[in-house]
C-alpha cells in the first residue's frame, strides 16, 4: 500500500516540483528523471495536446502541466509502472498541489492517453 513516505511517491513529488520550476526558467540542477522527461517534452506535449484538445498545452496550468508531463512520460514512454498506479499517483498529486478541478482534468487526459497506448501496444 502506498504511503506519503513511499520513496517512489517522494521521487514523483520532486520530479513534479522540478518540472514546475522549469516552466518559469531553466534550472541549473535537475534530477536524471527530470532531464529525461524534458528531453521527451515535444513528444509528451503532443500527447497531452491530443488528450486535451480543448486546452492548448501553453494554456494548461503550470502545475497541472508538470504533473501531466511526469505521468505521460511514465505511461506512454517509460512503460515500467502499471498504468493504474501512474494515473492514481498523478490524480493524488493534482489533489495535493493543483486547483479543485485539476484531479478530474488530469484523470480525464491520462485516461484518454492510456486508451490510446493500449490500442497501439
C-alpha positions in Angstrom: 0.0 0.0 0.0 1.3 3.5 -1.0 2.0 5.9 1.8 3.2 9.5 1.7 6.6 8.3 2.7 6.9 5.8 -0.2 10.2 6.6 -2.0 8.5 6.4 -5.4 5.9 8.9 -4.3 8.5 11.2 -2.9 10.5 10.9 -6.2 7.4 11.8 -8.2 6.8 14.9 -6.0 10.4 16.0 -6.5 10.2 15.5 -10.3 6.9 17.4 -10.5 8.5 20.3 -8.5 11.5 20.4 -10.8 9.3 20.3 -13.9 7.1 23.1 -12.4 10.1 25.2 -11.7 11.5 24.6 -15.2 8.4 26.2 -16.7 9.5 29.5 -15.3 13.2 29.3 -16.2 15.7 26.6 -16.9 17.0 25.1 -13.7 20.8 24.6 -13.2 20.4 21.3 -11.3 17.8 18.7 -12.1 17.4 15.0 -11.4 18.1 12.5 -14.1 14.4 11.8 -14.3 13.5 15.5 -14.9 16.2 15.8 -17.6 14.9 12.7 -19.3 11.3 13.9 -19.2 12.3 17.3 -20.6 14.3 15.6 -23.4 11.0 14.0 -24.4 8.9 17.2 -23.9 7.9 17.7 -27.5 6.5 14.1 -27.8 4.9 14.3 -24.3 3.3 17.7 -25.1 1.9 16.3 -28.4 0.2 13.5 -26.5 -1.1 15.9 -23.9 -2.5 18.2 -26.6 -4.3 15.3 -28.2 -5.6 14.1 -24.9 -6.9 17.6 -24.0 -7.9 19.1 -27.4 -9.9 21.9 -25.8 -6.8 23.1 -23.9 -3.7 24.2 -25.8 -0.7 23.0 -23.9 0.5 26.5 -23.3 -2.8 27.3 -21.6 -2.8 24.4 -19.1 -1.9 25.5 -15.6 1.8 25.1 -14.9 1.4 22.6 -12.0 -1.1 20.5 -14.0 1.3 20.5 -16.9 4.1 19.4 -14.7 2.0 16.5 -13.3 0.8 15.5 -16.8 4.3 15.6 -18.2 5.6 13.3 -15.5 2.7 10.9 -15.7 2.6 10.8 -19.6 6.3 10.0 -19.5 5.7 7.1 -17.2 2.6 6.0 -19.0 3.5 6.3 -22.7 7.3 6.4 -22.9 8.9 4.6 -20.0 6.1 2.0 -19.5 7.6 0.4 -16.4 4.9 1.2 -13.9 1.4 -0.2 -14.1 -0.8 2.4 -15.8 -3.4 2.5 -12.9 -0.6 3.3 -10.5 0.7 6.2 -12.7 -2.8 7.6 -13.1 -3.6 7.2 -9.4 -0.4 8.9 -8.4 -1.0 11.8 -10.8 -4.5 12.3 -9.5 -3.2 12.3 -5.9 -0.6 14.9 -6.8 -3.2 17.0 -8.5 -5.4 16.9 -5.4 -2.5 18.0 -3.3 -0.9 20.6 -5.5 -3.5 21.6 -8.1 -6.7 23.5 -8.2 -10.1 22.0 -7.3 -10.7 20.8 -10.9 -7.1 19.6 -11.5 -7.7 16.0 -10.4 -10.7 15.5 -12.7 -8.9 17.1 -15.6 -5.7 15.1 -15.2 -7.7 11.9 -14.7 -9.5 12.5 -18.0 -6.4 13.4 -20.0 -4.5 10.4 -18.7 -7.4 8.1 -19.2 -7.6 9.1 -22.9 -3.9 8.7 -23.4 -4.0 5.3 -21.6 -6.7 4.2 -24.0 -4.5 5.2 -27.0 -1.4 3.5 -25.7 -3.4 0.2 -25.2 -4.6 0.3 -28.8 -1.0 0.9 -30.1 0.7 -1.7 -27.9 
